[in-house]
Amino acid sequence: MVSNQVVQNTLTEIASITDVNAAVCDTAGKLIGARGDIGMVDEKLISAFARGSASEQDAAGLLLGRITDEGETVFVAFVDRTAPNAAMALRLIVTQTENLVQAYKERLDKDSFIKNLLLDNLLQIDIFNRAKKLHIEFKQPRAVFIVETSGQEIPVSELLRQTFSTQPGDFVTSIDEDTQVIVHEVHSTTGREDELQRVADQIYGALKEAEIPCRVSYGAVVEELKDVSKSYKEAKLAHDVGLIFYEDSDVVAYSNLGIGRLIYQLPVNLCRMFIGEIFGGRSMDEFDDETLVTINKFFENNLNVSETSRQLFIHRNTLVYRLDKLQKTTGLDLRVFDDAITFKIALMVVKYMDYMDRIEY
């Protein structure tokens, strides 16, 4: 149902324009909003009118009007009968509030539909029928974005709705207080990845401007409404994998997860066996910071010894010595492509295992 504040704002605006004192009550006579000195609210009069069938009534110096939703009275509006524009003001308040009630009802219906769609709670025939009823295009490319914030008092969902209000085919819904989901209509036919990245940057930029820390992840484009849940699952996977392997990235795409996507789906016991075989029972904790920095920088520079030594501000021979020492310890020579790949995967597997250990606690 439309909020009391929205009703109050609408009432104030119309009553100010028409210069009429007015108010809106619920069907029990409880005041929702008022403008000007309208006097005491007679709850019995209001509730009796709400139970009746007349659309308007002149009583006790007031002109009353019924605000309905599908024939059922939801609010009662009334204005000062002595005002010159009383009848016009009342009808404006009734009409505008009924439009708001309908708009909010439709938004709630769409919100419920989108949530069930994301969570795979609908049969395909139900998706088609409900989409038709809600005037949502069935065959339209879409992608899902997940926006994670934490402990924000600002209503993030409303801020995102404002950001995407000019794009009628997009939907914003809340999964929980810290997780918002945007279902975005994709209009590009050739540069889809560029469009998704642009939207992700738009989301991140809007929240950053509002000083709201967030992480944005998104799935691939799907061609039909029934497959939106697939893009949602991909976005969720991008979020989870991003926390492990791309913790410094605030925007993560499913299409860019690479091998991290495969490692994330491995059983932890299998990972432990793999690490045991690679490092011979040694733990990554046994490698000092200098060695780890050297390894990571070597990978960043695509196994280029000269560039790595330059960025580490060490002599080339010093880097070669460190790599030789690592080879003696692990049996892996990072200058050899196959060994480098094995070691890189091992580092990622260790990260994954550490993450799984943390969430278990």
PyMOL commands that set and color helices and strands:
alter all, ss='L'
color gray80, all
select helices_A, chain A and resi 4-18+43-51+86-118+124-133+156-163+192-209+225-245+254-256+260-264+268-279+284-286+289-300+305-312+316-330+337-360
alter helices_A, ss='H'
color red, helices_A
select strands_A, chain A and resi 22-26+31-35+56-59+62-69+72-80+142-148+171-176+179-185+215-218+251-253
alter strands_A, ss='S'
color yellow, strands_A
deselect
rebuild
show_as cartoon
